[in-house]
Amino acid sequence: MGEKNAAGSCLCQQVKYRITGNMGIFQYCHCSRCRKFTGSAHASNLFVSPDDFSWAQGEQGVISYEPEDTKYFATSFCKRCGSSLPWMSKSGRAVIVPAGTLDEEVDVVPTQNIFCGSKASWYVESSELIQHHEMPPRKAKP
């Protein structure tokens, strides 16, 4: 488990947070709720202790959504730019941090994929796709 201070923020920089301790589980979640919320094939989430997490700026700009019919799932986002933001698990035992919101490198990497049984039918492992260092070149018109 990684031990490091790290900062994160939303896209518009109105909301900022800090992690000051142990970063626990880092995983990809392929459940339909995470796919719907992220608009992607999976969520990339770090789990940290509530004692190791704090809002540094703009907490009043965070909106949370907790569906009644879920045991664990909830979400938070910036009310200005819509970026995903950290949220408290329904149990109160962990803060789930969307890894893409980190502004700094951390020394932990994902260790597992969960809810693969509900993985998107169109999902292709990224290692199987052509990779470009930047935007791909435009194709010449005939």
Secondary structure, DSSP 8 states (H G I E B T S, - for coil): -EEEEEEEE-TTSS-EEEEEEEEEEEEEE--HHHHHHHTSS-EEEEEE-GGGEEEEE-GGGEEEE--TT-SS--EEEETTT--EE-EE-TTSS-EEEEGGGBSS--S----EEE-GGG--TT---GGGS---SSS-------
